[in-house]
Amino acid sequence: MTAKEPAIHACFDPNTSTWQYVVACPVTKSAVIIDPVLDFDPARNTISTSTADGILSLVREQGYSVQRLLETHVHADHLTAAKYLQTRLAEETGHRPEICIGRRIKGVQERFGKRYGVPEEEWEGAFDVLLEDDEVFKLGELEVKAVHLPGHTPDHLGYLIGENIFCGDSLFNPDVGSARCDFPGGSTKALYQSAHKLLSLPPTTKIYTGHDYPPSDTRDTPQPFATVADQRAHNKHLKEGTSEEEFVRWRNERDATLAEPRLIHQALQINIRAGALPREQEGGRLLHVPIKVEGGKVW
């Protein structure tokens, strides 16, 4: 038996509307975990691991050997569980899976490390592997290709495995549309080009998204993917015939009205560390949260 397509387990986190994926070679049981979530309660400022522990349970039940933990980008809306999973898997199996992200991550780390006062030693070398554009690596009898998909963020990658691409926050399901581009380094023009890179894949290719926000007037259940054919025909922002000028104008106008993600400050500080916690110091483990003064008065 030779593997042609992976086994895919889509795990939805309702608190952050995030899709996480365990993807495995069905022959060798080698697996990767894509964009895992670490739970954070902003009301109590507490981190917990129930969602990540659920992924660990799935891995055990399926008998998978996790080779790599793949991040599509530095998320601004949830904390990554990559470092936690790496630690637990190493303890349980003796094998330490590598945490991987795109090669442009250093610029993102420098930007947000400086913004939040994160010591360089806490983010330098946080990721084990920095993937090149179009780099290919083995997953058992399958191959994984890293595809650069900038726009939402400059470092953004998708992962092509068989006839499936895990596109992170590049493209959402057809009735949701596309991701925002107003974060530092984001670009509506780049996202348009990335979307068309995805839509140029064979029509039966499944595009697995990083989030889903089901519109209540059409459906109530989150879905992890839509085919390229469905996206071309029905994507509300990028369906066939949508010009770059039209998309850029609409996306920029829309992004100007959006509030910042609820967990942006906590997420960015943890995620540039690949999910590692801040070092212990007097007062505990600390994250910096900016404040704003109404009316511009400072005293």
C-alpha positions, 0 to 999 in steps of 0.5 A: 500500500502506498499513501496518496492522500493524508488522513486529516483530523480537523479540530475546531476551537469555538472560543477563537473560531480556529481550525487546528489540524492533525495530518498523517500519512496513513501508511507510516502514521507519521503526522504533523500538527498545524496551528494548535491552540493554547487556551487563554482566559482574559478575564482571569489572565490564565493559560490552560491546555485542555484544547491541546490535551485533546489533540494529544489524546487524538494522536495517542488514539490514532497511534501517530508519531508527530514529526513536526508542528507547523505554524502558518504565521504568528497569529494575533487572535489565539495563542499557539500551543506548539511549545507545550505540545513539543514538550509533552510529546518529547516527554511521552515519546522521547522524540522532540518534534520540530516547530516550523514556520516561514523564513520571514519570521525574524522580521515579525519577531523583531517588530513585536519583540521591540513593541512589547519589550520581549527580551531577544533571548526569548524569541531568538531561535524560538522556532526550530526550522525556518522554511523556505518558499516552496520547500518540500519535506517528507511526511512518511510516504507523502510530501509537504510543500511550504507555499508562501501566501502573504497578505494577511501577514508577510510571513504567512505560509500554507502547507500543500499535502496531496490534494489539500492545502492548509491555507491558514488565514489567507482564504476563508470559506466562500460565505465568509470570504477573506482575511483582514490585511491591516496588521503590520506588514499586511497587504491587500494586493499581496492577499489578492495574489495569494488567493489567486495562487490558491485558486489556480490549484486543480478544482478538486483541491480542498482548501482548509482554512484557519478559521470559520465564522458561520453566517447565521443566515446560511449555516450554523456549523463550522466547516474546515474546507471548501474546494477550489471549484467552490471558492472560484464560484462562490467566494463572496470577496474573491470569486471568479471575475473579481478584479484586484482593484475592486478587491483592494478597495473593498478590503481596505474600506472594510479593514478600517472599520474592524476592531483589534482582535480580543487577544492580540497583545497576549497572542503576539507576545507568546507566539513570537516565542513559538508558544513558550511562556515568558521567563519567571521573574519577581511578580510571576510571568508577565505580559505587557498590555498597552493602555490608551488615554481617552482625549489624549491627555497624559499626566 
